[in-house]
Amino acid sequence: MLNKYDRTRLRWRARRGLLENDLIITRFLDAYETRLTDEDVVALTALFELDDNSLLDLLLAREEPSGKLDTPAVRSVLARLRAA
């Protein structure tokens, strides 16, 4: 179970080097932050481990999750990020 600190870190971790990533992630958090499950937070954290260009490729659907990122939770969060 995640604590409040883990959730609060999301906004801080959402700050990225590419403005495009910042805009998409901020819009997503504005819409969904209060409704995120622990599984969603873990999936977002995994996405935030990516470098900026790889994350942008996923957000813009240029790439699909693969390897350890190819999970239902990551795909669900990614779909909502893309729709934000």
VMD Tcl script that builds the backbone (N, CA, C; Angstrom):
set m [mol new atoms 252]
animate dup $m
set s [atomselect $m all]
$s set {name element resname resid chain x y z} {
  {N N MET 1 A 0.847 -1.182 0.000}
  {CA C MET 1 A 0.000 0.000 0.000}
  {C C MET 1 A 0.891 1.243 0.000}
  {N N LEU 2 A 0.571 2.172 -0.851}
  {CA C LEU 2 A 1.348 3.393 -0.968}
  {C C LEU 2 A 0.890 4.413 0.063}
  {N N ASN 3 A 1.832 5.225 0.490}
  {CA C ASN 3 A 1.473 6.271 1.446}
  {C C ASN 3 A 1.262 7.600 0.729}
  {N N LYS 4 A 0.831 8.586 1.480}
  {CA C LYS 4 A 0.544 9.908 0.908}
  {C C LYS 4 A 1.784 10.507 0.241}
  {N N TYR 5 A 2.950 10.247 0.809}
  {CA C TYR 5 A 4.204 10.743 0.251}
  {C C TYR 5 A 4.419 10.228 -1.170}
  {N N ASP 6 A 4.129 8.947 -1.397}
  {CA C ASP 6 A 4.304 8.359 -2.734}
  {C C ASP 6 A 3.430 9.071 -3.768}
  {N N ARG 7 A 2.228 9.405 -3.368}
  {CA C ARG 7 A 1.311 10.091 -4.279}
  {C C ARG 7 A 1.740 11.544 -4.503}
  {N N THR 8 A 2.208 12.198 -3.458}
  {CA C THR 8 A 2.632 13.592 -3.561}
  {C C THR 8 A 3.839 13.717 -4.496}
  {N N ARG 9 A 4.685 12.730 -4.489}
  {CA C ARG 9 A 5.874 12.753 -5.342}
  {C C ARG 9 A 5.523 12.751 -6.825}
  {N N LEU 10 A 4.326 12.306 -7.174}
  {CA C LEU 10 A 3.939 12.262 -8.588}
  {C C LEU 10 A 4.049 13.623 -9.257}
  {N N ARG 11 A 3.545 14.653 -8.618}
  {CA C ARG 11 A 3.620 16.008 -9.206}
  {C C ARG 11 A 5.067 16.422 -9.404}
  {N N TRP 12 A 5.894 16.127 -8.441}
  {CA C TRP 12 A 7.307 16.489 -8.552}
  {C C TRP 12 A 7.974 15.685 -9.672}
  {N N ARG 13 A 7.681 14.386 -9.735}
  {CA C ARG 13 A 8.280 13.530 -10.754}
  {C C ARG 13 A 7.734 13.823 -12.142}
  {N N ALA 14 A 6.566 14.467 -12.205}
  {CA C ALA 14 A 5.960 14.789 -13.499}
  {C C ALA 14 A 6.724 15.884 -14.226}
  {N N ARG 15 A 7.540 16.623 -13.530}
  {CA C ARG 15 A 8.343 17.668 -14.181}
  {C C ARG 15 A 9.393 17.004 -15.047}
  {N N ARG 16 A 9.321 17.261 -16.304}
  {CA C ARG 16 A 10.191 16.607 -17.265}
  {C C ARG 16 A 11.003 17.642 -18.026}
  {N N GLY 17 A 11.988 17.173 -18.766}
  {CA C GLY 17 A 12.829 18.053 -19.552}
  {C C GLY 17 A 12.163 18.531 -20.829}
  {N N LEU 18 A 11.185 17.794 -21.309}
  {CA C LEU 18 A 10.469 18.179 -22.527}
  {C C LEU 18 A 9.121 18.782 -22.155}
  {N N LEU 19 A 8.860 19.952 -22.667}
  {CA C LEU 19 A 7.610 20.652 -22.381}
  {C C LEU 19 A 6.391 19.813 -22.769}
  {N N GLU 20 A 6.488 19.087 -23.871}
  {CA C GLU 20 A 5.371 18.272 -24.327}
  {C C GLU 20 A 4.972 17.251 -23.262}
  {N N ASN 21 A 5.974 16.592 -22.670}
  {CA C ASN 21 A 5.699 15.638 -21.593}
  {C C ASN 21 A 5.039 16.337 -20.412}
  {N N ASP 22 A 5.582 17.481 -20.024}
  {CA C ASP 22 A 5.022 18.247 -18.905}
  {C C ASP 22 A 3.548 18.548 -19.132}
  {N N LEU 23 A 3.218 19.011 -20.318}
  {CA C LEU 23 A 1.837 19.399 -20.612}
  {C C LEU 23 A 0.886 18.215 -20.545}
  {N N ILE 24 A 1.278 17.106 -21.140}
  {CA C ILE 24 A 0.422 15.918 -21.153}
  {C C ILE 24 A 0.239 15.372 -19.738}
  {N N ILE 25 A 1.325 15.236 -19.018}
  {CA C ILE 25 A 1.263 14.656 -17.672}
  {C C ILE 25 A 0.503 15.569 -16.716}
  {N N THR 26 A 0.734 16.867 -16.795}
  {CA C THR 26 A 0.029 17.802 -15.916}
  {C C THR 26 A -1.471 17.765 -16.177}
  {N N ARG 27 A -1.853 17.731 -17.450}
  {CA C ARG 27 A -3.276 17.638 -17.800}
  {C C ARG 27 A -3.887 16.351 -17.242}
  {N N PHE 28 A -3.146 15.252 -17.360}
  {CA C PHE 28 A -3.603 13.968 -16.830}
  {C C PHE 28 A -3.776 14.038 -15.316}
  {N N LEU 29 A -2.771 14.548 -14.613}
  {CA C LEU 29 A -2.857 14.623 -13.150}
  {C C LEU 29 A -3.968 15.557 -12.699}
  {N N ASP 30 A -4.165 16.648 -13.405}
  {CA C ASP 30 A -5.272 17.552 -13.061}
  {C C ASP 30 A -6.613 16.826 -13.137}
  {N N ALA 31 A -6.755 15.941 -14.106}
  {CA C ALA 31 A -8.021 15.242 -14.311}
  {C C ALA 31 A -8.183 14.012 -13.421}
  {N N TYR 32 A -7.102 13.292 -13.151}
  {CA C TYR 32 A -7.219 11.976 -12.525}
  {C C TYR 32 A -6.531 11.808 -11.170}
  {N N GLU 33 A -5.747 12.757 -10.735}
  {CA C GLU 33 A -4.901 12.552 -9.556}
  {C C GLU 33 A -5.665 12.017 -8.346}
  {N N THR 34 A -6.809 12.554 -8.058}
  {CA C THR 34 A -7.545 12.133 -6.864}
  {C C THR 34 A -8.172 10.748 -7.010}
  {N N ARG 35 A -8.246 10.240 -8.237}
  {CA C ARG 35 A -8.871 8.936 -8.482}
  {C C ARG 35 A -7.873 7.829 -8.792}
  {N N LEU 36 A -6.584 8.126 -8.718}
  {CA C LEU 36 A -5.579 7.119 -9.042}
  {C C LEU 36 A -5.514 6.046 -7.967}
  {N N THR 37 A -5.476 4.813 -8.410}
  {CA C THR 37 A -5.298 3.697 -7.482}
  {C C THR 37 A -3.809 3.518 -7.206}
  {N N ASP 38 A -3.488 2.701 -6.225}
  {CA C ASP 38 A -2.086 2.399 -5.958}
  {C C ASP 38 A -1.427 1.775 -7.186}
  {N N GLU 39 A -2.167 0.930 -7.875}
  {CA C GLU 39 A -1.640 0.290 -9.085}
  {C C GLU 39 A -1.347 1.341 -10.168}
  {N N ASP 40 A -2.198 2.353 -10.280}
  {CA C ASP 40 A -1.972 3.447 -11.228}
  {C C ASP 40 A -0.704 4.215 -10.874}
  {N N VAL 41 A -0.521 4.474 -9.596}
  {CA C VAL 41 A 0.655 5.229 -9.143}
  {C C VAL 41 A 1.929 4.443 -9.446}
  {N N VAL 42 A 1.899 3.149 -9.213}
  {CA C VAL 42 A 3.060 2.303 -9.525}
  {C C VAL 42 A 3.331 2.320 -11.030}
  {N N ALA 43 A 2.287 2.253 -11.840}
  {CA C ALA 43 A 2.455 2.280 -13.299}
  {C C ALA 43 A 3.025 3.619 -13.756}
  {N N LEU 44 A 2.511 4.715 -13.217}
  {CA C LEU 44 A 3.041 6.037 -13.565}
  {C C LEU 44 A 4.504 6.162 -13.167}
  {N N THR 45 A 4.828 5.669 -11.998}
  {CA C THR 45 A 6.214 5.720 -11.530}
  {C C THR 45 A 7.126 4.967 -12.490}
  {N N ALA 46 A 6.680 3.829 -12.976}
  {CA C ALA 46 A 7.466 3.062 -13.955}
  {C C ALA 46 A 7.648 3.865 -15.236}
  {N N LEU 47 A 6.603 4.538 -15.694}
  {CA C LEU 47 A 6.720 5.370 -16.888}
  {C C LEU 47 A 7.666 6.540 -16.663}
  {N N PHE 48 A 7.633 7.103 -15.467}
  {CA C PHE 48 A 8.494 8.244 -15.163}
  {C C PHE 48 A 9.969 7.855 -15.077}
  {N N GLU 49 A 10.267 6.562 -15.007}
  {CA C GLU 49 A 11.655 6.091 -14.999}
  {C C GLU 49 A 12.284 6.179 -16.392}
  {N N LEU 50 A 11.447 6.309 -17.413}
  {CA C LEU 50 A 11.940 6.395 -18.786}
  {C C LEU 50 A 12.594 7.745 -19.048}
  {N N ASP 51 A 13.499 7.772 -20.024}
  {CA C ASP 51 A 14.050 9.059 -20.448}
  {C C ASP 51 A 12.951 9.829 -21.176}
  {N N ASP 52 A 13.128 11.135 -21.300}
  {CA C ASP 52 A 12.086 12.001 -21.844}
  {C C ASP 52 A 11.638 11.608 -23.253}
  {N N ASN 53 A 12.576 11.282 -24.124}
  {CA C ASN 53 A 12.200 10.943 -25.501}
  {C C ASN 53 A 11.435 9.633 -25.578}
  {N N SER 54 A 11.828 8.646 -24.795}
  {CA C SER 54 A 11.102 7.366 -24.784}
  {C C SER 54 A 9.697 7.550 -24.230}
  {N N LEU 55 A 9.573 8.363 -23.190}
  {CA C LEU 55 A 8.253 8.637 -22.625}
  {C C LEU 55 A 7.377 9.357 -23.640}
  {N N LEU 56 A 7.925 10.338 -24.322}
  {CA C LEU 56 A 7.146 11.062 -25.323}
  {C C LEU 56 A 6.687 10.131 -26.444}
  {N N ASP 57 A 7.553 9.221 -26.867}
  {CA C ASP 57 A 7.168 8.258 -27.899}
  {C C ASP 57 A 5.965 7.422 -27.449}
  {N N LEU 58 A 5.943 7.025 -26.190}
  {CA C LEU 58 A 4.805 6.272 -25.670}
  {C C LEU 58 A 3.561 7.151 -25.575}
  {N N LEU 59 A 3.734 8.370 -25.080}
  {CA C LEU 59 A 2.587 9.267 -24.916}
  {C C LEU 59 A 1.936 9.622 -26.249}
  {N N LEU 60 A 2.740 9.743 -27.288}
  {CA C LEU 60 A 2.219 10.093 -28.606}
  {C C LEU 60 A 1.882 8.869 -29.458}
  {N N ALA 61 A 1.961 7.695 -28.849}
  {CA C ALA 61 A 1.642 6.419 -29.513}
  {C C ALA 61 A 2.557 6.123 -30.696}
  {N N ARG 62 A 3.757 6.642 -30.657}
  {CA C ARG 62 A 4.755 6.272 -31.669}
  {C C ARG 62 A 5.314 4.895 -31.352}
  {N N GLU 63 A 5.269 4.538 -30.078}
  {CA C GLU 63 A 5.732 3.244 -29.580}
  {C C GLU 63 A 4.670 2.698 -28.647}
  {N N GLU 64 A 4.727 1.400 -28.397}
  {CA C GLU 64 A 3.861 0.752 -27.420}
  {C C GLU 64 A 4.746 0.187 -26.317}
  {N N PRO 65 A 4.199 0.027 -25.122}
  {CA C PRO 65 A 5.010 -0.507 -24.019}
  {C C PRO 65 A 5.537 -1.896 -24.361}
  {N N SER 66 A 6.751 -2.155 -23.948}
  {CA C SER 66 A 7.348 -3.469 -24.168}
  {C C SER 66 A 8.148 -3.860 -22.935}
  {N N GLY 67 A 8.514 -5.110 -22.872}
  {CA C GLY 67 A 9.304 -5.608 -21.748}
  {C C GLY 67 A 8.558 -5.469 -20.440}
  {N N LYS 68 A 9.244 -4.973 -19.424}
  {CA C LYS 68 A 8.635 -4.870 -18.093}
  {C C LYS 68 A 7.510 -3.834 -18.038}
  {N N LEU 69 A 7.443 -2.952 -19.023}
  {CA C LEU 69 A 6.363 -1.964 -19.066}
  {C C LEU 69 A 5.092 -2.493 -19.717}
  {N N ASP 70 A 5.168 -3.645 -20.324}
  {CA C ASP 70 A 3.999 -4.197 -21.013}
  {C C ASP 70 A 3.107 -4.932 -20.020}
  {N N THR 71 A 2.397 -4.132 -19.200}
  {CA C THR 71 A 1.475 -4.674 -18.208}
  {C C THR 71 A 0.107 -4.018 -18.399}
  {N N PRO 72 A -0.940 -4.666 -17.932}
  {CA C PRO 72 A -2.269 -4.055 -18.043}
  {C C PRO 72 A -2.350 -2.693 -17.327}
  {N N ALA 73 A -1.699 -2.563 -16.193}
  {CA C ALA 73 A -1.750 -1.301 -15.445}
  {C C ALA 73 A -1.094 -0.175 -16.229}
  {N N VAL 74 A 0.071 -0.434 -16.798}
  {CA C VAL 74 A 0.767 0.593 -17.586}
  {C C VAL 74 A -0.052 0.934 -18.820}
  {N N ARG 75 A -0.597 -0.051 -19.488}
  {CA C ARG 75 A -1.417 0.209 -20.679}
  {C C ARG 75 A -2.659 1.029 -20.330}
  {N N SER 76 A -3.256 0.768 -19.188}
  {CA C SER 76 A -4.431 1.515 -18.758}
  {C C SER 76 A -4.087 2.980 -18.486}
  {N N VAL 77 A -3.016 3.206 -17.748}
  {CA C VAL 77 A -2.594 4.577 -17.443}
  {C C VAL 77 A -2.179 5.276 -18.722}
  {N N LEU 78 A -1.472 4.591 -19.576}
  {CA C LEU 78 A -1.031 5.181 -20.836}
  {C C LEU 78 A -2.213 5.586 -21.705}
  {N N ALA 79 A -3.245 4.769 -21.737}
  {CA C ALA 79 A -4.440 5.121 -22.515}
  {C C ALA 79 A -5.073 6.411 -21.982}
  {N N ARG 80 A -5.124 6.548 -20.657}
  {CA C ARG 80 A -5.688 7.763 -20.073}
  {C C ARG 80 A -4.768 8.972 -20.301}
  {N N LEU 81 A -3.462 8.743 -20.252}
  {CA C LEU 81 A -2.520 9.831 -20.542}
  {C C LEU 81 A -2.697 10.324 -21.973}
  {N N ARG 82 A -2.841 9.385 -22.889}
  {CA C ARG 82 A -3.000 9.756 -24.300}
  {C C ARG 82 A -4.299 10.504 -24.538}
  {N N ALA 83 A -5.325 10.195 -23.780}
  {CA C ALA 83 A -6.625 10.835 -23.950}
  {C C ALA 83 A -6.719 12.199 -23.255}
  {N N ALA 84 A -5.804 12.452 -22.343}
  {CA C ALA 84 A -5.861 13.713 -21.556}
  {C C ALA 84 A -5.607 14.925 -22.404}
}
mol reanalyze $m
mol bondsrecalc $m
mol representation Tube
mol addrep $m
